[in-house]
Amino acid sequence: MKCPCCGQEMPRPEDQEAAAEFDLFWQAYPRKQAKKDAVKAWRQTTARRPEFPVLMRALVAASTTDDWQKANGSYVPYAASWLRGERWNDQLGLSGVAAVGPASAPSLWRRLTLLLPESEFKIVVMRWTMARWVELDLVISLTTPGMGEAALLNCWPDLCRIAAEYDVTLKME
């Protein structure tokens, strides 16, 4: 579609939505290399990719696996390879993820918060909270008492729903 004023090609709304979704995907993807190829793979897999929330849940699941956690993430595939390989179909799950140990709790928490709907609370929750494993529960606490409490309470129902989809129980400390 061309602009009636200047005649330049205007981006279609679906292209803008795809670009916004890719930006969120890229922000969440742990390996920030070869972005140009990732954009190309994003376009190539449009027809095959699941809906965005499903894709992001699969990314969260993959990012908590032992392979992606070991050696400082050196076994994380490039985003383009993950997309072209349709790795969202991998049967990983998060059940038993607590067995990975305390080191994975902050990483899992960060990835769960990335799935929150965009709001002014999201950044506050990401910045002012921390997570640790207590038995099979992911326990969330504030880094500074009082700071971020309202934001965390506002987002808590969404966070619990997202975590439940991965068989993870959240508790607030």
FENJO-V878019 format. One record per residue. RES is the residue in one small letter. SS is DSSP state (A for helix, B for strand, O for the rest). PHI is phi as a letter, one per 30 degrees, with the letter a starting at -180 (* if undefined). OMEGA is omega in radians with two decimals (NA if undefined). Layout:
res->{RES:RES}
ss->{SS:SS}
phi->{PHI:PHI}
omega->{OMEGA:OMEGA}
This chain:
res->{m:k:c:p:c:c:g:q:e:m:p:r:p:e:d:q:e:a:a:a:e:f:d:l:f:w:q:a:y:p:r:k:q:a:k:k:d:a:v:k:a:w:r:q:t:t:a:r:r:p:e:f:p:v:l:m:r:a:l:v:a:a:s:t:t:d:d:w:q:k:a:n:g:s:y:v:p:y:a:a:s:w:l:r:g:e:r:w:n:d:q:l:g:l:s:g:v:a:a:v:g:p:a:s:a:p:s:l:w:r:r:l:t:l:l:l:p:e:s:e:f:k:i:v:v:m:r:w:t:m:a:r:w:v:e:l:d:l:v:i:s:l:t:t:p:g:m:g:e:a:a:l:l:n:c:w:p:d:l:c:r:i:a:a:e:y:d:v:t:l:k:m:e}
ss->{O:B:O:O:O:O:O:O:B:O:O:O:A:A:A:A:A:A:A:A:A:A:A:A:A:A:A:A:O:O:O:O:O:O:A:A:A:A:A:A:A:A:A:A:O:O:O:O:O:O:O:A:A:A:A:A:A:A:A:A:A:A:A:O:O:A:A:A:A:A:A:A:A:O:O:O:O:O:A:A:A:A:A:A:O:O:A:A:A:O:O:O:O:O:O:O:A:A:A:A:O:O:A:A:A:A:A:A:A:A:A:A:A:A:O:O:O:O:O:A:A:A:A:A:A:A:A:A:B:B:B:B:B:B:O:O:B:B:B:B:B:B:O:O:O:O:O:O:A:A:A:A:A:A:A:A:A:A:A:A:A:A:A:A:O:O:O:O:B:B:B:B:O}
phi->{*:c:d:d:d:c:i:d:d:c:d:d:e:d:d:d:d:d:d:d:d:d:e:d:e:d:d:d:d:d:c:c:b:i:d:e:d:d:d:d:d:e:d:d:c:e:d:c:d:d:e:e:d:d:d:d:d:d:d:e:d:d:d:c:d:e:e:d:d:d:h:h:i:d:c:d:d:d:e:d:d:d:d:d:d:h:d:d:d:d:d:c:i:c:d:i:d:d:d:d:j:e:d:d:d:d:d:d:e:d:d:d:d:d:d:d:d:d:a:d:d:e:d:d:d:d:d:c:b:b:b:a:d:b:h:c:c:c:c:c:b:d:d:b:e:j:d:i:d:d:d:d:d:d:c:e:e:d:d:d:d:d:d:d:d:c:h:c:c:c:b:c:c}
omega->{-3.11:3.10:-3.13:-3.11:-3.01:3.11:3.12:3.11:-3.14:3.09:3.10:3.13:-3.14:3.07:3.12:3.11:3.12:3.12:3.13:3.11:3.10:3.13:3.10:3.09:-3.11:3.12:-3.11:-3.04:-3.02:-3.11:-3.05:3.11:3.08:-3.10:-3.12:3.11:3.10:3.09:3.12:3.11:3.10:3.13:-3.10:-3.06:-3.09:-3.07:-3.07:-3.06:3.03:3.08:-3.01:3.13:3.11:3.11:-3.11:3.07:3.10:3.10:3.10:3.13:-3.13:-3.05:3.11:3.14:3.12:-3.11:-3.11:-3.10:-3.02:3.09:3.13:3.06:-3.10:3.11:3.08:3.14:3.00:-3.11:-3.14:3.12:3.13:3.14:-3.10:3.14:-3.12:-3.06:3.05:3.12:-3.13:3.13:-3.10:-3.09:3.08:-3.14:-3.10:-3.11:3.13:-3.14:3.11:3.04:-3.04:-3.09:-3.11:-3.11:3.12:3.13:3.11:3.14:3.13:-3.12:3.08:-3.14:3.09:3.14:3.09:3.03:-3.14:3.07:3.11:-3.12:-3.02:-3.11:3.13:3.14:-3.13:-3.04:-2.96:3.13:3.04:-3.08:3.05:3.10:2.93:-2.99:-3.11:-3.12:3.01:-3.05:-3.08:3.07:3.13:3.12:3.09:-3.11:3.13:-3.12:3.08:-3.09:-3.13:3.14:-3.14:3.12:3.13:-3.07:-2.99:-3.14:3.11:-3.14:3.13:3.11:-3.14:-3.12:-3.12:3.11:3.12:3.14:3.09:3.11:3.09:3.00:3.13:-3.13:NA}
